[in-house]
Amino acid sequence: MKYTSDMEKAMEQSHGMNYSEYERKFSNRMKVEKRRERDYQLSKKIVAEANAQVHK
């Protein structure tokens, strides 16, 4: 996949590293992917709670 400058900037802002750092070390990739999974699970929880409030 070709990385664009916008994707690079987003990676730097979100995870504090550029794509080459992410790609170079497995530990960096795992740190980023664990954070992404945690954020995903949190967003699912927030949506479920909001839906529960709407459908009361």
N, C-alpha and C positions, 0 to 999 in steps of 0.2 A: 504494500500500500504506500502510495506517495503522501508524505506529510506536508500540509500547507502551512504557511506562516500563522494563520489563524488557529489551526490545530495545535501548533507548537506553543503559541501564546496561552491557549487554554490549558494545556498540559502544565506549563510553568505556573500559572495562577492557581490551578486546582491542586497540584501535587508537589509543587516546589522543585520540579526537575524537568529538564527538557527530554525530548524523545530519545536522544542518543544515550542519555543516562539510564532511562527506563529500559531501553533495549540491551544495554551492555551488561547489567547485573541482574541476576535472577532475584536477588533479595529486594531490589528496587521494584521489579515487576510485581512480586508478591505483596509488597507494601501497598502499592497503588491498587491492585486488584482487591485486596481485603478492604481497603477504604471504599472502593466502588461498591462492593457487595454490602457493606454496612450502610452506606448511603441509600442504596436501593431498598434494603429491608426497612429502613427508617421511613422512607417515602411511602412504601406500601402501607405501613402502620398508620401514618398520618392520613392517607386517603381513606383507609378503612374507618378510622375514627370520625372523619368528616362525613363520610357516607352514613354512619350510624346516627350522627346528629341530625342529618337532613331527613332521615327516614323514621324519626321518632314519632 
